Amino acid sequence: MCTNGLGHTDTGGDSRANMYVGGLTREFFERNTKHYKNSTSPIIWDLEPHVARQIFLTMLKEANVTIYYNVALKKVTLSNSTYIQQIEVEDGRTFTATMFQDGTYEGDLLAGAGVSFTIGRESNQTYGEPYAGRQYYSPKNQFYKRVDPYNTTTHKLSPLVYGGNPGKAGQGDKKVQSYNFRLCITKNTHNMVPFPKPAKYDRTRFQ
């Protein structure tokens, strides 16, 4: 996620992050800090995707890791119905290893291996977590300005806003997290790229 637009790291504050972020993760952020030679911050936790990508590639090269791009999973072969022995990708190649790690966004390897999974969020009763399930208000993580979900002309909900039964606070559901656009923007005119208007852009679909 660091390389495709998620540039703000949820650290809980520099002092907390300095206490619990270590190992390879800390090395990554230390390299990120060194990229900005004039920085006065001891650790820069926020990222530019292209910088993060270059750091990852450098670290992988130093560890002699071979990267295969544009490889989609086709089949998983298990040993004793427990361990992944081999995977086959769509172009016909196969890979064997003593250990496999699923680094995909949506758990493709786990699903292919038959690992049980769930979709959505558990209720606050499932594991006794008071902040699990549907939440209607939190003192944090709110918009700074009021956002009206209704179209100012038609007074109807915007097309991308769910208008069904919201349920009760704390309830679980089988919904997936909303998709969003991750953008890196700047006020620096020398480092700025204009936003071209998409050919089929319809402003009434968005807030």
C-alpha positions as CSV (number, residue, x, y, z in Angstrom):
1,M,0.0,0.0,0.0
2,C,2.9,2.3,0.6
3,T,3.8,2.3,-3.1
4,N,0.3,2.9,-4.6
5,G,-0.9,6.0,-2.8
6,L,-1.3,5.3,1.0
7,G,1.2,8.0,2.0
8,H,0.1,8.8,5.5
9,T,1.2,6.2,8.1
10,D,-1.1,5.6,11.1
11,T,1.6,5.7,13.8
12,G,-0.4,7.1,16.7
13,G,2.2,9.9,17.0
14,D,6.0,10.0,16.6
15,S,6.7,9.2,20.3
16,R,4.6,6.1,20.2
17,A,6.0,5.0,16.8
18,N,9.6,5.4,18.0
19,M,8.8,2.9,20.8
20,Y,7.2,0.1,18.9
21,V,8.3,0.3,15.2
22,G,11.5,-1.7,14.7
23,G,13.1,-4.3,12.5
24,L,12.8,-4.2,8.8
25,T,9.9,-1.7,9.1
26,R,12.0,0.8,10.9
27,E,14.8,0.3,8.5
28,F,12.4,1.1,5.7
29,F,11.3,4.4,7.3
30,E,14.9,5.3,8.2
31,R,15.8,4.9,4.5
32,N,12.7,7.0,3.7
33,T,14.0,9.7,6.0
34,K,17.5,9.7,4.4
35,H,16.0,10.3,1.0
36,Y,15.1,13.8,2.2
37,K,18.5,15.1,3.1
38,N,17.4,18.4,4.4
39,S,14.8,17.0,6.8
40,T,15.1,18.0,10.4
41,S,12.7,15.2,11.5
42,P,14.4,12.1,13.2
43,I,12.0,9.8,11.3
44,I,9.7,10.7,8.4
45,W,6.7,8.4,8.7
46,D,4.8,9.8,5.7
47,L,5.6,8.6,2.2
48,E,5.8,9.5,-1.5
49,P,4.8,6.3,-3.4
50,H,7.6,6.5,-5.9
51,V,10.2,6.9,-3.2
52,A,8.7,4.0,-1.2
53,R,8.8,1.8,-4.3
54,Q,12.5,2.6,-4.9
55,I,13.3,1.8,-1.3
56,F,11.6,-1.5,-1.5
57,L,13.3,-2.4,-4.7
58,T,16.7,-1.5,-3.2
59,M,16.1,-3.6,-0.1
60,L,14.9,-6.6,-2.3
61,K,18.0,-6.3,-4.5
62,E,20.3,-6.3,-1.5
63,A,18.6,-9.4,-0.2
64,N,19.0,-11.1,-3.6
65,V,15.2,-11.5,-4.1
66,T,14.0,-12.1,-7.7
67,I,10.8,-10.4,-8.6
68,Y,8.3,-11.7,-11.1
69,Y,5.9,-9.1,-12.4
70,N,2.4,-9.6,-13.8
71,V,2.0,-13.1,-12.4
72,A,-1.5,-14.2,-11.5
73,L,-2.3,-17.3,-9.4
74,K,-4.0,-20.2,-11.2
75,K,-3.7,-23.2,-9.0
76,V,-2.4,-24.2,-5.6
77,T,-1.0,-27.8,-4.9
78,L,-1.1,-28.9,-1.2
79,S,1.0,-31.5,0.6
80,N,-1.0,-33.7,3.0
81,S,-3.9,-31.2,2.7
82,T,-2.0,-28.9,5.0
83,Y,1.1,-27.3,3.4
84,I,1.4,-25.5,0.1
85,Q,3.8,-27.5,-2.0
86,Q,3.6,-25.7,-5.3
87,I,1.7,-22.9,-7.1
88,E,0.9,-22.6,-10.8
89,V,0.4,-19.2,-12.4
90,E,-1.6,-18.3,-15.5
91,D,1.2,-18.4,-17.9
92,G,1.9,-22.0,-17.0
93,R,5.0,-21.6,-14.8
94,T,5.2,-23.3,-11.5
95,F,6.9,-22.3,-8.2
96,T,7.9,-24.6,-5.3
97,A,9.2,-23.4,-1.9
98,T,9.5,-24.4,1.7
99,M,7.4,-21.4,2.7
100,F,4.8,-19.3,0.9
101,Q,3.5,-15.9,2.1
102,D,0.3,-14.3,0.8
103,G,1.1,-10.7,0.1
104,T,-1.9,-10.1,-2.1
105,Y,-4.5,-7.4,-1.5
106,E,-7.4,-9.9,-1.3
107,G,-5.9,-13.1,0.0
108,D,-5.8,-14.9,-3.3
109,L,-3.2,-17.5,-2.2
110,L,-5.0,-18.3,1.1
111,A,-8.3,-18.8,-0.8
112,G,-6.6,-21.0,-3.3
113,A,-5.2,-23.1,-0.5
114,G,-8.6,-23.6,1.0
115,V,-7.9,-21.5,4.1
116,S,-11.1,-20.4,5.8
117,F,-12.0,-16.7,5.7
118,T,-14.8,-14.3,6.3
119,I,-16.0,-11.2,4.6
120,G,-17.1,-8.1,6.4
121,R,-16.7,-7.2,10.0
122,E,-17.5,-9.0,13.2
123,S,-20.0,-7.7,15.7
124,N,-18.7,-6.3,19.0
125,Q,-20.1,-9.4,20.7
126,T,-18.0,-11.9,18.6
127,Y,-14.7,-11.3,20.4
128,G,-15.8,-8.9,23.1
129,E,-14.4,-5.8,21.2
130,P,-16.4,-2.7,22.1
131,Y,-15.3,-0.8,19.0
132,A,-16.0,-3.6,16.5
133,G,-19.0,-3.7,14.2
134,R,-21.0,-0.8,12.9
135,Q,-20.0,2.6,14.3
136,Y,-22.1,5.7,14.0
137,Y,-19.8,8.2,15.7
138,S,-16.3,8.3,17.0
139,P,-14.6,11.4,18.4
140,K,-11.7,10.8,16.0
141,N,-11.4,10.1,12.2
142,Q,-14.2,12.5,11.2
143,F,-14.4,14.9,8.3
144,Y,-13.3,18.4,9.3
145,K,-16.2,19.9,7.4
146,R,-19.8,18.8,7.1
147,V,-20.5,16.7,4.0
148,D,-24.1,16.5,2.8
149,P,-24.8,13.2,1.1
150,Y,-27.8,14.6,-0.7
151,N,-27.8,16.2,-4.1
152,T,-28.5,19.9,-3.7
153,T,-30.7,19.9,-6.8
154,T,-32.7,16.7,-6.6
155,H,-32.4,16.2,-2.8
156,K,-31.7,12.6,-3.4
157,L,-28.8,10.6,-2.1
158,S,-25.7,10.6,-4.3
159,P,-25.5,7.5,-6.5
160,L,-22.5,6.1,-4.6
161,V,-24.0,6.5,-1.1
162,Y,-25.6,3.5,0.5
163,G,-29.2,4.2,1.3
164,G,-30.4,1.0,2.9
165,N,-31.0,0.0,6.5
166,P,-28.0,1.1,8.5
167,G,-28.6,-1.5,11.2
168,K,-27.6,-1.0,14.9
169,A,-24.4,0.1,16.4
170,G,-22.1,-2.8,17.2
171,Q,-23.7,-5.2,14.6
172,G,-21.5,-7.2,12.2
173,D,-22.1,-7.3,8.5
174,K,-20.9,-8.9,5.3
175,K,-19.9,-5.8,3.5
176,V,-16.5,-4.9,2.1
177,Q,-14.7,-1.6,2.8
178,S,-15.4,1.3,0.4
179,Y,-13.0,1.7,-2.4
180,N,-11.4,5.1,-2.7
181,F,-8.9,7.1,-4.8
182,R,-5.5,7.7,-3.3
183,L,-3.9,10.9,-4.6
184,C,-0.6,12.6,-3.9
185,I,-1.1,16.3,-4.3
186,T,1.2,19.3,-3.7
187,K,1.1,23.1,-3.4
188,N,4.6,23.2,-5.0
189,T,3.9,24.6,-8.5
190,H,7.3,23.2,-9.7
191,N,6.3,19.7,-8.7
192,M,2.7,19.9,-9.8
193,V,0.8,17.9,-12.5
194,P,-2.6,19.2,-13.7
195,F,-5.7,17.1,-13.2
196,P,-7.2,16.3,-16.6
197,K,-10.9,16.0,-16.7
198,P,-11.9,12.4,-17.6
199,A,-13.9,12.0,-20.8
200,K,-17.0,10.5,-19.1
201,Y,-16.7,12.4,-15.8
202,D,-20.1,13.1,-14.1
203,R,-19.8,15.3,-11.1
204,T,-23.3,14.3,-9.8
205,R,-21.8,10.9,-8.9
206,F,-19.3,12.4,-6.5
207,Q,-19.3,14.8,-3.6
